[in-house]
């Protein structure tokens, strides 16, 4: 299990926490002096007050909290945020309101979840032809399933 060094940039910041024994994502908490109102179709950057040292070969992936997204329409604007191993700034969540009504984020509310995952680094090489497959260039529903 990788250890993540976390620096509090705000003394009120809450370290990420896992909601259950088998949770893949650790909850990230908003740091704010007062409620933050996010209007319909608006995105606001929400502070966590934390900086992290993600180990080399890993990325911190910021996902929506399912309840927040399904019940209130609040989810990361970029769908999945990425915290790279060499980033040392504050981890912030670009929270977007997909609902038709203003939504409030309370100070220290759980706003997203962080999944620390290994990744493979690829080398990209230009070529003239790609190998054939049965699927070929079919995409966007070409398999007949939704």
C-alpha positions as CSV (number, residue, x, y, z in Angstrom):
1,X,0.0,0.0,0.0
2,X,1.6,3.3,-1.1
3,X,2.0,6.0,1.6
4,X,0.9,9.5,0.5
5,X,2.6,12.4,2.1
6,X,0.0,15.2,2.7
7,X,0.7,18.8,3.7
8,X,-2.0,20.9,5.2
9,X,-2.0,24.3,3.5
10,X,-4.9,25.4,5.7
11,X,-4.9,24.2,9.4
12,X,-8.6,23.4,9.1
13,X,-8.1,21.0,6.2
14,X,-9.3,17.4,6.7
15,X,-7.1,14.6,5.5
16,X,-8.7,12.2,3.0
17,X,-10.7,9.4,4.6
18,X,-12.1,6.1,3.4
19,X,-15.8,5.6,4.1
20,X,-15.6,1.9,4.5
21,X,-13.0,-0.9,4.7
22,X,-13.2,-1.7,1.0
23,X,-13.6,1.8,-0.4
24,X,-11.5,2.5,-3.5
25,X,-11.8,6.3,-3.1
26,X,-10.8,8.4,-0.2
27,X,-13.2,11.4,0.4
28,X,-11.9,14.9,-0.2
29,X,-13.4,17.7,2.0
30,X,-14.2,21.3,1.1
31,X,-12.3,24.0,3.0
32,X,-14.4,27.1,3.1
33,X,-15.4,29.9,5.5
34,X,-19.1,29.7,4.5
35,X,-21.4,27.8,2.2
36,X,-20.5,27.9,-1.4
37,X,-23.4,28.4,-3.9
38,X,-23.0,26.8,-7.3
39,X,-25.6,28.0,-9.8
40,X,-27.0,25.7,-12.5
41,X,-24.4,24.9,-15.2
42,X,-21.8,26.7,-13.2
43,X,-18.4,25.4,-12.1
44,X,-16.5,26.5,-9.0
45,X,-13.0,25.6,-7.8
46,X,-13.4,24.2,-4.3
47,X,-10.4,24.2,-2.0
48,X,-9.3,21.2,-0.1
49,X,-6.5,22.9,1.8
50,X,-4.2,20.0,1.0
51,X,-1.1,19.4,-1.1
52,X,0.1,15.8,-1.7
53,X,3.1,13.9,-2.8
54,X,1.7,11.1,-5.1
55,X,4.4,8.5,-5.6
56,X,6.1,8.1,-9.0
57,X,4.2,5.7,-11.2
58,X,0.9,6.6,-9.6
59,X,-1.7,9.2,-10.2
60,X,-4.4,10.6,-7.9
61,X,-7.7,10.4,-9.8
62,X,-10.5,12.7,-8.5
63,X,-13.9,11.2,-9.1
64,X,-17.5,12.3,-8.2
65,X,-19.0,11.1,-5.0
66,X,-22.0,9.0,-6.2
67,X,-24.6,10.5,-3.8
68,X,-23.5,14.1,-4.5
69,X,-23.7,13.5,-8.3
70,X,-26.9,11.4,-8.4
71,X,-28.9,13.3,-5.8
72,X,-27.7,16.9,-6.2
73,X,-26.0,17.0,-9.7
74,X,-22.6,18.0,-8.3
75,X,-19.6,16.3,-10.0
76,X,-16.1,17.3,-11.2
77,X,-16.4,19.4,-14.3
78,X,-13.6,17.5,-16.0
79,X,-15.2,14.2,-15.1
80,X,-12.0,12.8,-13.7
81,X,-9.3,15.1,-12.3
82,X,-5.7,14.0,-12.4
83,X,-3.1,14.8,-9.7
84,X,0.3,13.9,-11.2
85,X,3.2,12.7,-9.1
86,X,5.2,15.9,-9.7
87,X,2.4,18.3,-8.7
88,X,2.9,20.0,-5.3
89,X,0.2,22.6,-5.4
90,X,-3.2,22.6,-3.6
91,X,-5.5,19.8,-4.7
92,X,-8.7,21.5,-5.8
93,X,-11.9,20.2,-7.2
94,X,-13.6,21.9,-10.1
95,X,-17.2,21.1,-9.0
96,X,-19.9,21.6,-11.6
97,X,-23.6,21.9,-11.0
98,X,-25.4,19.7,-13.6
99,X,-28.8,20.3,-11.9
100,X,-31.4,23.0,-12.7
101,X,-31.3,24.6,-9.2
102,X,-28.6,26.3,-7.2
103,X,-26.6,23.9,-5.0
104,X,-24.8,24.7,-1.7
105,X,-21.6,23.1,-0.6
106,X,-21.1,23.3,3.2
107,X,-17.8,24.0,4.8
108,X,-15.9,20.7,5.3
109,X,-18.5,18.7,3.3
110,X,-17.2,15.7,1.3
111,X,-17.0,16.9,-2.3
112,X,-15.2,14.2,-4.3
113,X,-13.2,11.1,-3.9
114,X,-9.5,10.4,-4.6
115,X,-8.4,7.1,-6.1
116,X,-4.6,6.5,-6.1
117,X,-3.9,4.2,-9.0
118,X,-0.8,3.0,-10.9
119,X,-0.5,3.8,-14.5
120,X,1.7,2.7,-17.5
121,X,3.7,5.3,-19.4
122,X,3.6,4.7,-23.1
123,X,6.0,5.6,-26.0
124,X,4.1,6.8,-29.0
125,X,5.6,6.0,-32.4
126,X,4.3,7.2,-35.7
127,X,3.4,4.4,-38.3
128,X,1.9,4.2,-41.7
129,X,-0.5,1.3,-41.0
130,X,-2.2,-0.3,-37.9
131,X,-3.0,-4.0,-37.5
132,X,-6.5,-5.1,-38.6
133,X,-9.2,-6.2,-36.1
134,X,-12.7,-7.4,-36.4
135,X,-14.0,-4.2,-35.0
136,X,-11.8,-2.0,-37.2
137,X,-12.7,1.7,-37.0
138,X,-16.2,1.1,-35.6
139,X,-17.1,3.2,-32.6
140,X,-19.8,5.2,-30.9
141,X,-22.4,2.5,-30.8
142,X,-21.1,0.4,-33.7
143,X,-21.3,-2.8,-31.7
144,X,-25.1,-2.5,-31.5
145,X,-25.3,-2.0,-27.8
146,X,-26.0,1.2,-26.0
